[in-house]
Amino acid sequence: MATIRLMASRQRSDPDGPEGVPCRPPLVDIVIPVYNEEADLEGSVRRLHSYLAGSFPYEARITIADNASTDRTLDIARRLATELPSVRALHLDRKGRGHALRSAWMQSDAAVLAYMDADLSTDLNALLPLVAPLVSGHSQVSIGRRLGPGVRVVRGLKREFISRCYNLILRLFLGARFQDAQCGFKAVRADVARDLLPAVEDQSWFFDTELLTLAERAGLRIYEVPVDWTDDPDSRVDILPTALADLRGIWRVSRALGRGLTLDGVAGLREAAPPMDTMRQLWSFAAIGGTSTLAYFGLFWLLRDVTSAAAANVASLLITAVANTAANRRLTFGVRGPQMLARDHTGGLVALGVALVVTTASLALLHATDADPGRLTELAVLGTANLAATAVRFVLLRAWIYHPRHPVSGLLRLPGHEERAGP
């Protein structure tokens, strides 16, 4: 990939051009998607503008993408665009962060397209390491990373736990190799964005994950930058609806990948898709898991009236785990007959132990922070914990039940066959 030609001048000018004279396009366009951010927008934009003017070596523009705000956000954005050079305001009538980014990026004339959240939670010193690999041609996509070595992150335990669970689910169901899908600090080369964006269906919070998944499946190089990140206590993200929407997005994209999704103009996606056998197992496992989770919630709700939350959790997990293992043994992994039945259910009990530790710890943490959280809150926390436990359960059951075994006395079929034969 050729290096992007740098702008010859460091002087910043009005993007509209003085007296109607067209202005050179910037090298980097930094989009800030906003919805009802009147309290923080001006301070954040002025801070970013000052950093770009004094510390950033490339020509850059700030695009404030207002997506259907109902407060004074748009008025502030337009005033800033008038007062500050290389700042522009874009108004969209439809809400959705993905929609705002898609619209701003597709109409941008910059060679590198970036975005960051309006609260500037990410330290701005990470902006140059984010953009430089794209300018040099080293990578096509670059993302901030709040997990793993080299990061400094300040945020609550709840958000940390949810973030780690979400990225674990991505690794399991989408085969993702990137570590942090949701950090609001990303950049992409404009030529790559023009190929990828038409294929991204989500217009809201799952936009980032879908874009990264398609980029990775297309064989593009994703560079990850460890960042310093401080949680915004006034975040506009409604966690539960967003989490449910993300799970629907994972379901949709995994199905598309399983069918051999391809992208026009981006090679290698079909070859990179997960094997159909694995995808079939994932769908079967997900369907069984959804059914057993509903049964678990129902049992927990009933038992909670007569016992403690911890005891109700243990009993509900134990009852549903046995049925879950039996169903996955037969339907997901195609194992029939009594051979190794005890061994396979032992694997299910090990997975149960993991689920028990995760859910019990989550309940203990909840009750330590809230003495009387309420039944619905308990269920919400248990549901999130069970997502992490489910990912571990699939890995354990697949390794325990559906792993290569040498045939013994003609009783076991080789891996890749539909079932283990009975006597």
C-alpha positions, 0 to 999 in steps of 0.5 A: 500500500502506497504512502499517502502524500502529505500536505506541503503546508502546515498552515491551516485554512478555512475549509470553505476557502476565502472569497470562494477560492477552493481549499485543499482537502485535509489529510485527516478528517476527524468526525465527532458524532453528537446527540444532545451534547450541548454541555460538553461540545464546545469545550471538547471541540476547542480542546481538540482544535487547540491540540491539532493546531499546536501538536498534530503534524498533519493537515486536519479538519474537525467535522461535528456530525449532529444526528438529530439533537433536540437541544442546542447542540446544532447551534453550538456546532454551527457557531464553532464552525464559524469561529474556528478554522478547519471546523465544520458542522454537519446536520442529519435528521436521523439519529444513530451514531453509525448513520452519522459516521457513515454520512460524514465519512462518505462525503469527506474529501480527506485521505484518512477518516477518523472519529472520536467521542464528544467527551474526549475520553481518550487521551489526545496524545494517542491520535498521532499513533492512531493515524500514522500507520494509515498515512504510512501505508502500514495498515488500513484500519486503526483502533484504540484499545482499552484492554490488554497491556500498555493501557491506562483506563479509569472506569467502573467495574460494571462497564469493565465487566460488560466490555470484556464479556462483549469482546469475548463473545465477539471472539467466540461467535465472529472469530474476532482477533481485535481486542476492543471493538467499542472504543470510540477512537478509530480511523480508516483509510478513505479508499477502504471506507468507500469499499466497506461502508456500503456493506455495513448495515447497522446505523447505531452502536453496532456499526463499529463492530460490524465495520471491524469484522468485515475489515478483518474478514477481508484480510485488511490490517487492523492496527491497535493503539493502547490508549489512556482512557477515562470513563465519562460518568455522564455517558449517553449510552443506555447499556441494556438496550445497546447490549441487546442491539449488539447481540442482535447484530452479532447474530445477523453478522454471524449468519451472513458469514456462515452463508459465505458473505462477500464484499464487492471490491474487497478480496478474501472475505469468503476464504476467511469465513469460519467453516460451516461446521463451526457455524452450524454448531454455533447456531445450534448452541445459541438456540439451545442456550437461549431456551435454557437461559429462559428456563433458568430465568423462570426457575430463578424467578420462582425459587427466589420467592422461597430462598436466597438469590445465591441458592436460587441461582445454584439450583436454577443453574444445576437443573438447566445445565443437565438439560443443556448438556444433553441437548447440545450433546445430541443436537449441536455435536451430533453425539448419540448413544450411551458411550462416554455419556458420563464423561460428556456430562462431567464436561457439562458440570465443569462448564456449570462450575464456571457459570456458577463462579461467574454468576455468584461473583456477579451477584456478590458484587451487585449486593456489595454495591446495592443492598436491595437491587431488586429482582429485575436488576438481579436478572439483568446482572445474571444475564450479562454474567451468563453471556460470558459463561456461555462463551466458556461453555461452548469452548469447553463442551466443544473441546470435551465432546466434539474433539478428535478421538481414536476409534475404539473397537469400531464404536467411535467415528472419526471427527467430521462425521455426524455422530458417534455410533452406538453399540 
